[in-house]
Amino acid sequence: MLKVKSSGCKVATSSYHQKIIFKGKETIKTKIGKVRTIVFIPIMPKNKVFDGENSVTAWFSDDKNRIPVKINAEMFIGSAGVELTSYSGLRNPLNLVK
């Protein structure tokens, strides 16, 4: 279950169940180097923004940090993505391929 909480700003607080598919493990090339990741695809409900229920893919570091490394989203108007370009202050070493 994904919980969304307000942190002092005027945002509605709610929680809902989100189905997620574990796609597997991948090593991806990023600006910070090659990172070992685990890949998830959240099942998106029907809406006017995303293009289908499997339209978002998220890569998280395959280590104790589990930080988001990359996210791609296919939308009706095109696509959008984000990628980790730098990091600091992690509790554990990032799982980079040497």
LOZA-574014 format. One record per residue: x negated, y negated, z of N, C-alpha, C, O in turn; residue in three letters. Coordinates in steps of 0.02 Angstrom, whole numbers, padded with zeros to 5 digits, always signed. Atoms other than C-alpha are relative to their C-alpha. Layout:
residues N
XYZXYZXYZXYZALA
...
end
This chain:
residues 98
-00042+00058+00000+00000+00000+00000-00044-00062+00000-00094-00064+00037MET
+00036+00063+00004-00063-00174-00044+00039-00050+00041+00098-00062+00028LEU
-00033+00050-00041-00025-00305+00086-00027-00069-00017-00088-00078-00022LYS
+00019+00069+00015-00027-00490+00045+00018-00041+00061+00075-00041+00083VAL
-00013+00040-00060-00044-00608+00192-00017-00073-00014-00062-00089-00052LYS
+00012+00072+00004-00036-00796+00205-00056-00018+00048-00058+00008+00104SER
+00054+00020-00044-00190-00880+00276+00003-00076+00012-00045-00112-00001SER
-00007+00070-00017-00124-01049+00330+00029-00043-00055+00051-00099-00041GLY
-00030+00039+00053-00063-01108+00160+00073+00021-00009+00094+00072+00019CYS
-00072-00014+00008+00118-01110+00106+00010+00051-00056+00030+00033-00112LYS
-00009-00055+00047+00124-00941+00018+00044+00052+00034+00036+00066+00093VAL
-00044-00052-00028+00259-00810+00043-00041+00062+00017-00084+00083-00022ALA
+00033-00061-00020+00199-00658+00137+00045+00059-00017+00104+00060+00000THR
-00039-00058+00018+00254-00491+00069-00046+00060-00006-00107+00053-00009SER
+00039-00060+00012+00198-00312+00049+00041+00046-00046+00102+00044-00045SER
-00035-00045+00045+00239-00181-00081-00046+00059-00015-00107+00056-00005TYR
+00038-00059+00019+00185-00009-00139-00022-00007-00073+00016-00029-00115HIS
+00027+00004+00067+00073-00002-00292-00031+00067-00017-00077+00090+00017GLN
+00030-00063+00022+00036+00159-00385-00064-00016-00039-00067-00063-00079LYS
+00065+00011+00032-00145+00172-00442-00027+00066-00025-00025+00117+00010ILE
+00032-00059+00029-00230+00297-00558-00075-00006+00010-00105-00057-00006ILE
+00073-00003-00003-00409+00348-00519-00023+00028-00066-00011+00087-00082PHE
+00021-00021+00067-00488+00356-00692-00066+00039+00002-00078+00081-00042LYS
+00063-00036-00004-00659+00419-00636-00057-00047+00018-00046-00101+00047GLY
+00060+00040-00015-00836+00353-00619-00033-00020-00066-00034+00019-00114LYS
+00035+00026+00059-00931+00246-00745-00059-00042+00023-00057-00073+00076GLU
+00054+00047-00009-01096+00156-00753+00011-00054-00052+00013-00040-00112THR
-00013+00055+00047-01065-00016-00829-00057-00050+00002-00089-00060+00053ILE
+00052+00051+00006-01186-00149-00891+00032-00068+00014+00082-00087-00016LYS
-00024+00067-00018-01161-00321-00812-00059-00048+00002-00116-00027-00010THR
+00054+00050-00006-01260-00482-00790-00046+00014+00059-00103-00010+00059LYS
+00043-00016-00057-01325-00415-00624-00037+00066-00008-00075+00086+00036ILE
+00032-00064+00015-01383-00251-00703+00051+00054-00011+00111+00041-00013GLY
-00045-00057+00008-01311-00078-00729+00024+00022+00069-00016+00034+00114LYS
-00030-00015-00065-01191-00037-00587+00041+00064-00005+00080+00073-00051VAL
-00041-00060-00004-01119+00132-00540+00067-00022+00031+00069-00054+00083ARG
-00066+00022-00022-00931+00107-00520+00050+00057+00003+00040+00111-00026THR
-00059-00043+00002-00767+00193-00484+00054-00042-00034+00059-00102-00023ILE
-00047+00036+00043-00626+00148-00603+00072+00016+00020+00090+00075+00029VAL
-00070-00008-00018-00443+00120-00558+00044-00037-00050+00025-00089-00077PHE
-00050+00032+00043-00290+00078-00663+00064-00006+00041+00098+00044+00053ILE
-00064+00008-00036-00145+00003-00564+00058+00005-00050+00055-00022-00105PRO
-00060-00005+00042+00026+00048-00636+00041-00063+00009+00069-00076+00062ILE
-00034+00065-00004+00102-00120-00676+00075+00008-00013+00095+00043-00059MET
-00072-00001+00014+00290-00145-00662+00014-00040-00064-00026-00081-00084PRO
-00019+00037+00061+00380-00209-00817+00004-00074+00017+00035-00094+00066LYS
-00001+00072-00010+00352-00396-00831-00016-00034-00066-00029-00001-00116ASN
+00011+00038+00061+00326-00534-00957-00073-00022-00010-00088-00056-00058LYS
+00070+00021+00005+00139-00557-00926-00045+00055-00027-00082+00044-00074VAL
+00045-00053+00018+00052-00389-00941+00030+00044-00055+00090+00053-00059PHE
-00020-00038+00058+00058-00280-01097+00002+00075+00017-00044+00112-00001ASP
-00008-00071-00016+00120-00112-01030-00021+00016+00071-00051-00025+00106GLY
+00012-00018-00070+00104-00017-00867-00074+00016+00014-00094+00013+00072GLU
+00071-00015-00010-00080+00031-00894-00044-00056-00028-00097-00042-00056ASN
+00034+00057+00032-00136-00143-00947-00057-00030+00040-00093-00072+00014SER
+00054+00028-00041-00257-00180-00803-00047+00057+00019-00025+00111+00040VAL
+00051-00048-00021-00420-00088-00770-00048-00036+00047-00069-00092+00033THR
+00045+00031-00049-00529-00123-00617-00058+00047+00017-00047+00107+00029ALA
+00061-00037-00017-00708-00065-00583-00025-00026+00067-00035-00086+00076TRP
+00026+00017-00066-00769-00063-00402-00067+00035+00010-00077+00090-00016PHE
+00066-00031-00011-00947-00028-00345+00009+00067+00036+00048+00073+00083SER
-00004-00068-00028-00972+00156-00304-00052+00005+00057-00102+00040+00051ASP
+00043+00001-00059-01053+00124-00135+00043-00020+00060+00104-00024+00054ASP
-00039+00017-00060-01001+00076+00042+00031-00069-00004+00076-00084+00035LYS
-00028+00067+00007-00965-00103-00014+00069+00000-00033+00115-00035-00011ASN
-00061-00004+00040-00828-00058-00140+00024-00069-00024+00083-00085-00021ARG
-00019+00066+00024-00833-00234-00211+00023+00002-00073-00001+00044-00111ILE
-00020+00001+00070-00744-00277-00373-00058-00024-00044-00088-00076-00031PRO
+00054+00016+00045-00871-00280-00515+00027-00029-00065-00002-00074-00094VAL
-00029+00021+00064-00758-00303-00666+00075+00015+00001+00097+00065+00029LYS
-00072-00011+00008-00572-00321-00705+00019-00024-00069+00003-00080-00089ILE
-00027+00017+00066-00491-00320-00877+00075+00006+00001+00103+00052+00032ASN
-00073+00000+00003-00309-00361-00912+00022-00014-00071+00003-00065-00101ALA
-00031+00010+00066-00215-00341-01076+00068-00034+00012+00109-00010+00050GLU
-00062+00038-00009-00076-00470-01088+00034-00010-00067+00004+00003-00119MET
-00037+00011+00062+00057-00514-01216-00033-00053-00044-00026-00050-00105PHE
+00031+00053+00040-00043-00667-01270-00073+00014-00017-00105-00026-00050ILE
+00070-00017+00012-00212-00580-01276-00028+00040+00057+00006+00085+00083GLY
+00029-00036-00056-00330-00519-01142-00040-00048+00043-00060-00103+00021SER
+00040+00039-00047-00423-00586-00991-00043+00047+00040-00026+00106+00049ALA
+00043-00042-00040-00565-00522-00887-00044-00041+00046-00056-00100+00035GLY
+00048+00030-00047-00680-00560-00742-00056+00050+00012-00045+00111+00009VAL
+00058-00043-00013-00853-00494-00703-00043-00031+00054-00054-00092+00054GLU
+00046+00023-00052-00967-00507-00552-00065-00024-00033-00096+00013-00071LEU
+00061+00027+00029-01113-00620-00599-00055-00011+00052-00114-00018+00034THR
+00050+00005-00053-01200-00636-00431+00031+00024+00065+00092+00030+00071SER
-00025-00022-00064-01186-00576-00252-00051-00015+00054-00111-00024+00039TYR
+00045+00010-00057-01259-00605-00079+00036+00021+00063+00098+00022+00065SER
-00028-00015-00065-01232-00554+00100+00037+00066+00006+00078+00074+00051GLY
-00033-00064-00004-01176-00376+00066-00026+00039+00061-00085+00034+00078LEU
+00020-00041-00058-01179-00258+00216-00044+00059-00021-00086+00082+00017ARG
+00036-00059+00026-01248-00116+00108-00030-00017-00068-00006-00062-00102ASN
+00029+00012+00066-01360-00109-00046+00051+00016-00055+00090+00064-00050PRO
-00043-00012+00058-01267-00122-00212-00028+00059-00040-00089+00065-00047LEU
+00020-00061+00034-01272+00041-00312-00020-00015-00073+00017+00002-00120ASN
+00026+00016+00067-01376-00021-00461-00040+00058-00027-00072+00094+00011LEU
+00041-00051+00034-01456+00097-00588-00068-00031-00012-00073-00086-00039VAL
+00069+00028+00009-01644+00073-00589-00031+00023-00063-00088+00005-00077LYS
end
